């Protein structure tokens, strides 16, 4: 299994924004707080903005806010915003995967893994993760 740096950085950026929802944060502030390379974060935030997960305002009072309530943003939304498919095989979606002969059952296993990963990601919200952090109970409590 592979979780991309983009998905990890995107989730961490959203958590920073959710932690201080009353004021915009700059990419510089988020990058510094989360120890994320600024240039990479800037492109990730652009993808989050295009997906509607963050909104932005230019100017000296500008920065980024969540695009919708943290309770409505799941890790599945984040992964799809920056990576597209949850799981791919050599960059291709699993839906049409088909193997001949004795390997014929393997695509079903890959699809089942994708379904279960999707269910886990869909059940974890940014708000849930933030609450679990402030309560000190760990990320498992972020599951809806």
C-alpha positions in Angstrom: 0.0 0.0 0.0 1.2 3.5 -0.8 0.0 6.8 0.7 1.3 9.7 -1.4 3.1 12.6 0.1 0.5 14.8 -1.5 -2.3 13.1 0.4 -0.4 13.2 3.6 0.5 16.9 3.2 -3.1 17.8 2.1 -4.6 16.2 5.2 -2.1 17.9 7.5 -2.7 21.3 5.8 -6.5 20.9 6.3 -6.0 20.0 9.9 -4.0 23.2 10.4 -6.7 25.2 8.8 -9.4 23.5 10.9 -7.5 24.2 14.1 -7.8 27.9 13.5 -11.0 28.4 11.5 -11.6 32.0 12.5 -8.6 33.4 10.5 -6.9 32.6 7.2 -3.5 30.9 7.3 -0.8 31.4 4.7 0.9 28.5 3.0 4.1 29.7 4.7 2.5 29.3 8.2 1.1 25.9 7.4 4.4 24.7 5.8 6.3 25.9 8.8 3.9 24.4 11.4 3.8 21.0 9.7 7.4 20.9 8.5 6.2 20.5 4.8 8.3 21.8 1.9 6.6 25.2 1.0 6.8 24.8 -2.8 5.2 21.4 -2.7 2.5 22.5 -0.3 1.6 25.4 -2.5 0.8 23.0 -5.4 -1.1 20.7 -3.1 -3.2 23.6 -1.7 -4.0 24.6 -5.3 -5.4 21.1 -5.9 -7.4 21.4 -2.7 -8.8 24.8 -3.8 -9.9 23.4 -7.2 -11.7 20.6 -5.3 -13.5 23.1 -3.1 -11.8 21.8 0.1 -10.1 25.2 0.7 -10.9 28.7 -0.3 -8.5 31.6 -0.6 -8.3 35.4 -0.4 -5.5 37.5 -1.8 -3.9 40.4 -0.1 -2.2 41.3 3.2 -5.2 39.9 5.1 -5.4 36.9 2.8 -4.6 33.3 3.2 -6.6 30.0 3.1 -9.6 28.7 5.0 -11.5 25.5 4.8 -13.9 25.4 1.9 -16.6 23.7 3.9 -17.0 22.6 7.5 -14.3 20.2 8.8 -17.0 17.7 9.8 -17.9 17.5 6.1 -14.4 16.8 4.8 -13.3 13.2 4.8 -9.9 11.7 4.2 -11.5 10.2 1.1 -12.3 13.7 -0.2 -8.7 14.6 0.4 -7.2 11.6 -1.3 -9.4 12.0 -4.3 -8.7 15.7 -4.5 -4.9 15.2 -4.8 -4.5 11.6 -6.1 -7.7 10.8 -8.0 -8.2 7.1 -7.5 -7.7 5.7 -4.0 -5.8 2.7 -5.3 -4.4 2.0 -8.7 -2.3 -0.7 -10.3 0.6 0.7 -12.3 -1.3 3.9 -12.4 -4.5 2.4 -13.8 -7.9 2.1 -12.0 -8.8 -1.3 -10.8 -12.4 -1.4 -12.2 -11.5 -2.9 -15.5 -8.6 -5.1 -14.3 -8.9 -8.7 -15.6 -6.3 -11.5 -15.6 -6.4 -14.8 -17.4 -6.1 -18.3 -16.0 -5.0 -19.0 -12.4 -4.5 -15.2 -11.7 -8.2 -14.6 -12.5 -9.2 -14.1 -8.8 -6.5 -11.6 -8.1 -8.3 -8.5 -9.4 -11.2 -9.2 -7.0 -8.8 -9.1 -4.1 -7.3 -5.8 -5.2 -10.8 -4.3 -5.7 -11.9 -5.6 -2.2 -8.8 -3.9 -0.7 -9.8 -0.7 -2.5 -13.4 -0.9 -1.2 -12.2 -1.4 2.4 -9.7 1.4 2.2 -12.3 3.7 0.7 -14.7 2.9 3.5 -12.1 3.7 6.1 -11.1 7.0 4.5 -14.8 7.9 4.1 -15.4 7.3 7.8 -12.7 9.7 9.0 -13.3 13.5 9.0 -11.0 16.4 9.5 -13.2 17.4 12.5 -12.9 13.9 14.0 -9.2 13.9 13.7 -8.9 17.4 15.2 -11.2 16.3 18.1 -9.2 13.2 18.7 -6.0 15.3 18.8 -7.4 17.8 21.3 -8.8 15.0 23.4 -5.5 13.2 23.4 -7.0 9.9 22.3 -5.2 9.3 19.0 -6.3 9.1 15.4 -8.5 6.0 15.8 -11.0 8.2 17.6 -11.3 10.3 14.4 -13.4 7.5 12.8 -17.0 8.5 12.3 
